[in-house]
Each structure stands twice: as C-alpha cells, then as structure tokens.
Amino acid sequence: MPVFILVGGQWGDEGKGKIIDLLSEHAGMVIRSQGGNNAGHTVVNAGQEFRFHLIPSGILYPDTTCVIGNGVVLDPRVLLEEIEQIQRRGISVDRLLISDRAHLIMPWHPILDKLEEEQRGDDRLGTTWRGIGPAYADKIRRIGFRAGDLLKPRFLEKKLAFVLGKIKNPILQSLYAVDPLDQDAILAEYTSYGERLERFIVDIFPIVQRAVQGKQRILLEGAQGSMLDLDFGTYPYVTSSSPSAGGALTGSGIAPTRVDLTVGVFKAYTTRVGYGPLPTELTDALGEQIREVGREYGTTTGRPRRVGWFDACVARYSVALNGIGSIALTKLDVLDGFDPIRICTSYLSKGERHDYPMSNISHLKHSEPIYEELPGWLAPTTGVRRPEDLPKAARRYIDRLAELSGAPIDLVSVGASRDQTIWLDPSRLGPVEPVGQHQEEAGRHRQVPQR
C-alpha cells in the first residue's frame, strides 16, 4: 500500500484541506497525526464548504476510514460538536476511529493556556487558548489523560483525584488565585463523553498495520506547518507538536520505511498567524491588498494573517527537512493582479548570506531578504485547468519556485473548489481523477449532498 504524508511547508494555512480532499478520494485510510483543534482545514466539496478541526478531511468519502491518531490532543466536547455538525449535513461518521492513545484536553488546559499567555505580557506567543500546549506538556510530564481513559470510569476518577486534586487545583489557587475546579462535575462530564465516544475509541495500531499491508492508499494528514515545528520551527513561536513528516509517523504508528511519498503544500506567497519572525513580511498597502484578495484570516481564530512574498529559503528548508518529493502549490490565483512579483532567494545577516532559516530567531527576524523579481502575468488563472493554458509568466513563476525549492510542483490550485486545480504531473500522486473530467461520476462517490 502506498503511504503518503502531507505536510505544510510554511507556517500553516497553506491550503492543506483542499489538497487532502483531492488525495482522499482514492485513499483507503486518512490519519490525522498531530495537533488539536487549534488547527483548521477548509474543504470546498460539491459546492459546499466544510471546516474540520479534528476529524480527518477524508470523512467526506464513505469508503475511507478516518483515524484520529495517537499524536493528536483531543477536546471531546469540540469533537462531539464537529461530529454533530457534519451529521446534520448528511455525512456519516461510521468509519471514524479514535486512537485510545490520543491525549485529551482537560478543562484546566485552556484555563492555564490563557493564564500563562497573559503572564507573558509583551512576550506572548499568540496561542489560540485552546489548551493545546498544556495538554502536550502534561503528556510529557506523564500526567496526561488518554482517550482510552474515558472508557474506565473508576480509573478516571482515581486519576482525577490525583492530577486535579494534588497538582492542578493547587496551581490554579496558589499561583493564579483562581477558584478550584469541581472534580465531581468534571468526572460526570468526561464519563458522559466516554459513553458518547465509546464506539469510536479503539487501539488503532493493529488496524493501521493491516491497512499498511493491504492494497489501498494511506494518507497521513498533518496540521500546521513545518516552520511551527517544536524543534525546527521559529522556537518559541511554534506549536506544541511536530508538524513534520517525522511527527506524522510517530503520531500514527507507521514506520518510515513504509512511506512512499511526502507531499508538501506551499502557498504561492507566505503567511503567518501570530508572533515570531516572518522575513518577507509586507507591512504596507501591498501586503494589505494581498491579504484581502487572498482572504487571509484564520480558519480557527479569524485573526488576520501576516503576509509576505514567497520565501524560497523556508521552502528549501522544508523540502530537505521532510524529504518532500512533490509540491502542491496553492493560491496562485491570488497573485493574478500583481506585477512585479518577488521571491526571497536567500537572507543577508551580519554580512553573511544564508540559504536556510537560521535557528537564532533574533538573527532571522533582523535578516534582510534578498529578492529576485519576476514579471507578473496580470491575467486571471481561476478558469485555467490545463498547464498549457497558464500565462507564460505564471508558468515561469511556478518553474522558478520548484527550482529554488528543490522539489517538483505537481499540482497548482487556482481557487477553493476541487475543480480549480491544474495537474502539472499527476503521475507521482496517482491515482487521481483528472480535474474537469468525470465530475458527475466522482460526485456519486462523495457523501456531500449535491446542490
């Protein structure tokens, strides 16, 4: 079975949701491997928009098994709300599985997330206050709660007495002067979650291993982006997990020798939400114009994204870090009205050129981007479906990005809908349905009600 990993190559928000949806159509299994409900994937399928925060995007296909992997931190309340929302829209969750090893976000995690962020003042990280970081911290401290614990009420009660009674409530009271949380109320709440989620929670390891040995495709769905990686991102302005290809493997229980291809998703320009270095950031009217044309506002938070030119140093870094063998380029159409267009090819810091982002974020923040300028195409691309119909300047831009990044660009997205896709070389990603062909037949295999 081919195993594909899909990762974001920048700071997240690259448009992974659409690419995952395209690849999921022929996948037997899609595994969400890390992160929590701080991430959001937007999918436009059969004319309808879906926003997923925890459920794998492959849920739109009734023959695809969707797994929330052990590397995810899971808020049961948010998951149940998401399940109810998609069921109301006619989507079945019969093939949804939750790893019993996935860790839970507990009621104290969002509280501590907000309190700790407020304590940082001007040095705040820009977290989403969803409790993701504190949940991962408790996992490392070995006082975390796992999805499988929801199925063991007596064990859950005993663990709550220790973690909440001996550790968390004293911290809330003594350090932050916050009222203690009610242990009995939390026990009742999470016992109820266990009853409602019991049919989904299993040991996924043998299931995944059987799938690996089968004949269908497995797609590992990453959240966020490589520059938010806990080790290789712009620390401390990063997420609390590893959105890299390596993190996808540990978050799903699949060996690296089983991987056939890592697909990197890159936006045709660069965006970032929150604080931290963004070397190519445009803080002028041009940046605001790109933001508005691209509707660059967070799926989860609604916060405006910072915008900059494409950073080939970041792309080169991500390709090397993840072993990316195929690139999906998104939002090319956003640049249709801009001329000229710039690409950052390297950085200048303290008189030295750098081809990769530096680990010292102060140096990265104050580095000078070295740009290469290409002519814009000043023509609409949203209706283009064939490579030969692209404006010559647009094709030149795509080819230059591939050259600078060090990996081939196999598909280009020119809009949110599935059909707004140009396949430059589908052979690496196959089987795929050629965009614009057999749409009626493909629609019959999707769960999405046709309008």
C-alpha positions in Angstrom: 0.0 0.0 0.0 1.4 3.4 -0.8 1.7 5.6 2.2 1.7 9.4 1.6 2.5 12.1 4.1 1.1 15.5 3.6 2.8 18.4 5.4 2.5 22.1 5.4 5.8 23.7 4.1 5.4 27.1 5.6 3.8 28.5 8.8 0.5 26.6 8.3 -2.6 27.9 6.5 -1.2 26.7 3.2 -4.5 25.3 1.9 -3.8 21.7 3.0 -7.6 21.0 3.4 -8.2 21.1 -0.4 -5.2 19.0 -1.2 -6.1 16.4 1.4 -9.6 16.3 -0.1 -8.2 15.7 -3.6 -5.9 12.9 -2.4 -8.5 11.3 -0.1 -10.8 10.4 -2.9 -8.6 7.4 -3.7 -7.4 6.7 -0.1 -8.4 3.7 1.9 -7.4 5.4 5.2 -6.7 9.0 6.3 -4.9 9.5 9.6 -4.8 12.9 11.4 -1.4 12.6 13.1 -0.8 15.6 15.4 -2.1 18.9 16.7 -5.6 19.6 18.1 -8.5 21.9 17.5 -6.1 24.8 17.2 -5.8 23.8 13.5 -8.4 24.1 10.8 -8.7 22.6 7.4 -11.2 24.2 5.0 -12.6 22.0 2.2 -14.9 23.0 -0.6 -16.5 19.9 -2.0 -19.5 19.7 -4.3 -20.2 23.4 -3.8 -20.3 23.2 0.0 -17.7 24.5 2.4 -16.6 22.3 5.4 -14.3 23.3 8.2 -12.6 20.5 10.0 -10.6 20.9 13.3 -10.2 17.4 14.5 -11.9 15.0 12.1 -9.8 14.0 9.1 -10.8 15.6 5.9 -11.3 12.2 4.3 -14.6 11.8 6.2 -16.4 13.1 3.0 -15.7 9.8 1.3 -17.9 6.9 2.7 -15.3 4.2 1.8 -12.4 6.0 3.5 -11.5 5.0 7.1 -10.7 8.2 9.1 -8.4 7.9 12.1 -7.6 10.5 14.8 -4.1 9.3 15.7 -2.2 8.9 18.9 -0.3 12.1 18.2 -3.4 14.3 18.4 -4.6 16.1 21.6 -8.3 15.8 21.6 -11.0 18.0 23.1 -14.0 15.7 23.5 -16.5 18.5 23.6 -15.2 20.0 20.4 -15.1 16.6 18.6 -18.7 15.8 19.5 -19.8 19.2 18.2 -18.0 18.6 15.0 -19.5 15.2 14.6 -23.0 16.6 15.2 -22.4 19.4 12.7 -21.3 17.1 9.8 -24.0 14.5 10.6 -26.6 17.3 10.3 -25.2 17.9 6.8 -25.7 14.2 5.8 -22.2 13.0 6.4 -21.7 9.6 8.0 -19.1 9.0 10.7 -19.4 5.2 10.7 -15.8 4.9 9.5 -14.3 7.3 12.1 -11.8 5.8 14.6 -10.1 7.5 17.6 -6.8 6.1 18.9 -7.2 5.1 22.6 -3.6 6.6 22.9 -4.6 10.1 21.8 -4.4 12.5 24.7 -7.3 14.6 26.0 -7.6 18.3 26.6 -9.0 18.6 30.1 -10.9 21.6 31.5 -7.8 23.1 33.1 -5.8 23.1 30.0 -7.5 26.1 28.2 -7.6 28.0 31.6 -3.9 27.5 32.1 -3.2 28.3 28.4 -4.8 31.7 28.8 -3.3 32.5 32.2 0.2 31.6 31.1 -0.1 33.6 27.9 -1.3 36.6 29.9 1.6 36.3 32.3 4.0 36.7 29.3 2.7 40.2 28.5 4.6 41.7 25.6 6.4 38.4 25.1 3.2 36.4 24.5 3.3 33.6 21.9 -0.1 34.2 20.3 -1.6 30.8 21.2 -5.2 30.1 20.4 -6.1 29.4 24.1 -7.4 26.0 23.2 -5.3 24.3 25.8 -3.0 22.5 23.2 0.3 23.4 24.8 -0.6 22.5 28.4 -2.1 19.2 27.1 1.1 18.2 25.4 3.1 19.4 28.4 1.1 17.0 30.6 1.6 14.2 28.1 5.4 14.7 28.5 5.1 15.0 32.3 3.2 11.7 32.3 0.1 13.1 34.0 -2.0 13.3 30.8 -5.3 11.7 30.2 -5.8 9.5 27.1 -8.9 8.7 25.1 -8.9 5.2 26.4 -9.3 6.5 30.0 -12.8 7.7 29.1 -13.9 4.1 28.9 -12.6 3.3 32.5 -14.7 5.5 34.9 -13.1 4.2 38.1 -9.6 4.7 36.8 -10.7 8.2 35.5 -12.0 9.1 39.0 -8.8 7.9 40.7 -6.6 9.8 38.2 -8.7 13.0 38.5 -8.3 12.9 42.3 -4.5 12.9 41.9 -3.9 15.2 38.9 -6.7 17.8 39.7 -6.7 17.5 43.5 -2.9 17.3 44.0 -1.5 19.3 41.1 -3.8 21.4 39.0 -6.2 23.0 41.6 -3.3 24.0 43.9 -1.6 25.7 40.9 -4.8 27.5 40.0 -5.4 28.6 43.5 -1.9 29.4 44.8 -0.3 30.7 41.6 -3.1 32.4 39.8 -5.7 33.0 42.6 -8.4 31.2 40.5 -11.2 29.2 42.0 -10.6 25.4 42.0 -12.3 23.2 39.5 -15.1 20.8 40.6 -13.8 17.2 40.4 -17.2 15.6 40.6 -18.5 17.8 37.8 -15.5 17.0 35.6 -15.9 13.3 36.3 -19.5 13.4 35.2 -18.8 15.4 32.1 -16.0 13.2 30.9 -17.8 10.0 31.8 -20.6 11.3 29.5 -18.0 11.9 26.8 -16.8 8.3 27.2 -20.4 7.0 26.7 -20.9 9.0 23.6 -17.5 8.3 22.0 -17.1 4.7 23.1 -17.9 3.3 19.6 -15.1 5.3 18.0 -12.3 4.7 20.6 -10.1 1.7 19.8 -6.5 0.5 19.7 -5.8 1.6 16.1 -2.3 0.1 15.9 -3.3 -3.4 14.6 -5.9 -1.7 12.3 -3.3 0.6 10.8 -0.8 -2.2 10.4 -3.3 -4.3 8.5 -4.0 -1.3 6.3 -0.3 -0.8 5.6 -0.1 -4.4 4.4 -3.1 -4.0 2.2 -3.6 -2.6 -1.3 -5.2 0.8 -0.7 -3.6 4.2 -0.1 -2.9 5.6 3.4 -2.7 9.4 3.7 -1.2 11.0 6.8 -2.8 14.4 7.3 -0.6 16.9 9.0 -1.8 20.1 10.7 0.0 23.5 10.9 3.3 23.8 9.0 7.0 22.9 9.2 8.1 26.3 10.4 5.9 25.8 13.5 7.7 22.5 14.4 8.7 22.3 18.1 12.3 21.6 17.2 12.9 23.0 13.7 10.5 25.9 13.7 11.0 29.5 14.9 11.1 28.5 18.6 9.5 29.6 20.9 6.9 30.9 18.4 5.9 27.4 17.4 3.2 24.9 18.0 3.4 22.2 20.7 3.9 19.2 18.4 5.9 18.2 15.3 4.1 19.1 12.1 6.9 17.4 10.1 7.0 14.1 8.2 8.7 12.6 11.2 5.9 13.8 13.5 3.3 12.3 11.2 5.0 8.8 11.6 5.2 8.9 15.4 1.7 10.3 15.5 0.2 7.5 13.5 2.4 4.4 14.4 3.8 3.9 10.8 7.4 3.0 10.2 9.5 5.4 8.0 10.4 2.5 5.6 6.7 2.3 4.7 6.5 5.8 3.3 6.3 6.2 -0.5 6.0 9.9 -0.9 5.9 13.1 1.2 3.8 15.9 -0.3 4.5 19.4 0.7 1.8 22.1 0.4 3.1 25.7 -0.2 1.1 28.8 -0.7 2.3 30.9 -3.7 3.2 33.6 -1.2 3.8 33.5 2.5 1.5 34.0 5.5 1.8 33.6 9.2 -0.7 34.0 12.2 0.6 35.3 15.5 4.0 36.4 16.6 7.5 35.4 15.5 9.9 36.1 12.6 8.5 36.5 9.1 11.4 37.7 7.0 9.4 38.6 3.8 6.6 40.3 5.6 4.8 43.1 3.8 3.5 45.7 6.3 2.4 48.2 3.7 -0.6 48.7 1.5 0.6 45.9 -0.9 0.6 43.4 2.0 -2.9 44.5 2.9 -4.1 44.1 -0.7 -2.7 40.6 -0.9 -4.4 39.8 2.4 -7.8 41.0 1.2 -7.6 39.3 -2.2 -6.5 36.0 -0.6 -9.0 36.4 2.3 -6.1 35.7 4.7 -8.0 35.2 8.0 -7.5 32.2 10.3 -9.9 29.3 9.9 -9.9 28.6 13.7 -9.4 32.1 15.2 -10.5 34.5 12.4 -7.3 36.5 13.1 -5.8 38.4 10.1 -2.7 36.6 8.8 0.6 38.4 8.2 1.5 38.4 4.6 4.8 38.3 2.6 6.4 37.3 -0.6 7.3 33.6 -1.2 10.3 32.6 0.9 12.4 30.1 -1.0 14.7 29.7 2.0 11.8 28.4 4.0 10.7 26.1 1.1 14.2 24.8 0.6 14.4 24.1 4.3 11.1 22.3 4.5 11.8 20.2 1.4 15.1 19.0 3.0 13.6 18.5 6.5 10.6 16.5 5.4 12.1 14.7 2.3 9.4 16.3 0.2 9.2 14.6 -3.2 6.1 16.5 -4.6 4.8 20.0 -4.1 1.2 21.2 -4.2 1.2 25.0 -4.8 -1.9 26.8 -3.7 -3.5 30.2 -4.2 -1.6 31.1 -7.4 -4.7 33.0 -8.5 -4.3 35.5 -5.6 -1.2 36.9 -7.5 -3.1 37.4 -10.8 -3.2 41.1 -10.4 0.3 41.9 -9.1 3.3 43.0 -11.1 6.1 42.6 -10.4 6.3 39.5 -8.1 9.2 38.9 -5.8 10.8 35.7 -4.4 13.2 35.7 -1.5 16.1 33.5 -2.5 18.4 34.0 0.5 18.9 36.1 3.6 21.7 38.6 4.5 22.6 38.6 8.2 25.6 40.3 9.7 27.3 40.4 6.3 26.7 36.7 5.6 24.3 35.1 3.1 22.1 32.2 4.4 20.2 29.7 2.3 18.1 28.4 5.2 16.3 30.0 8.1 18.7 30.5 11.0 18.0 28.8 14.3 18.7 32.1 16.1 15.3 33.8 15.7 16.7 37.3 16.5 19.1 36.9 13.6 16.3 35.7 11.4 14.0 38.5 12.4 16.5 41.1 11.6 17.9 39.5 8.4 17.5 41.2 5.1 15.7 39.2 2.4 17.5 39.0 -0.9 14.9 39.1 -3.6 14.6 38.0 -7.2 12.0 39.8 -9.2 9.8 38.2 -11.9 7.2 39.8 -14.1 3.6 39.3 -13.1 1.0 37.9 -15.6 -1.9 40.2 -15.0 -4.4 37.7 -16.3 -7.0 35.5 -14.5 -6.0 31.9 -13.8 -9.1 30.8 -11.9 -10.5 29.3 -15.0 -7.3 27.5 -16.2 -7.4 23.7 -16.0 -4.5 22.7 -18.3 -0.8 23.6 -17.9 -0.6 24.8 -21.4 -3.3 27.4 -20.8 -1.4 29.1 -18.0 0.0 32.5 -18.8 3.7 32.2 -19.7 4.8 34.4 -16.8 2.7 32.3 -14.4 4.4 29.1 -15.6 7.8 30.8 -15.3 7.0 31.7 -11.7 5.9 28.1 -10.9 9.0 26.6 -12.5 11.3 29.0 -10.7 9.7 28.2 -7.3 10.3 24.5 -8.0 13.9 25.1 -8.9 14.6 27.2 -5.8 12.7 24.8 -3.5 14.4 21.6 -4.8 11.2 19.6 -5.5 8.8 19.3 -8.4 5.5 21.1 -8.3 2.9 18.6 -9.5 -0.3 20.4 -8.9 -1.4 24.1 -8.7 -4.5 25.3 -7.1 -6.2 28.4 -8.6 -9.3 28.5 -6.3 -11.0 26.9 -3.4 -13.1 24.4 -5.4 -11.8 20.9 -6.3 -12.1 21.6 -10.0 -10.0 24.7 -9.7 -6.8 22.6 -9.9 -4.1 22.3 -12.6 -2.3 18.9 -12.6 1.2 19.5 -14.0 2.3 15.9 -13.4 -0.3 13.6 -11.7 1.9 10.5 -12.0 3.6 10.9 -8.6 0.3 11.4 -6.9 -1.8 8.9 -8.8 -4.4 7.6 -9.0 -6.2 10.9 -9.3 -9.3 12.0 -11.1 -8.3 14.4 -13.9 -9.8 17.7 -12.9 -12.7 18.7 -15.1 -13.3 15.1 -16.2 -15.8 12.5 -14.8 -17.0 15.0 -12.3 -20.5 13.6 -12.3 -19.2 10.1 -11.7 -16.9 11.3 -8.9 -19.7 13.1 -7.2 -21.6 9.8 -6.8 -18.8 8.5 -4.6 -18.8 11.5 -2.2 -21.0 11.8 0.8 -21.6 15.5 0.1 -25.2 16.2 -0.9 -25.3 17.7 -4.4 -26.9 21.1 -4.7 
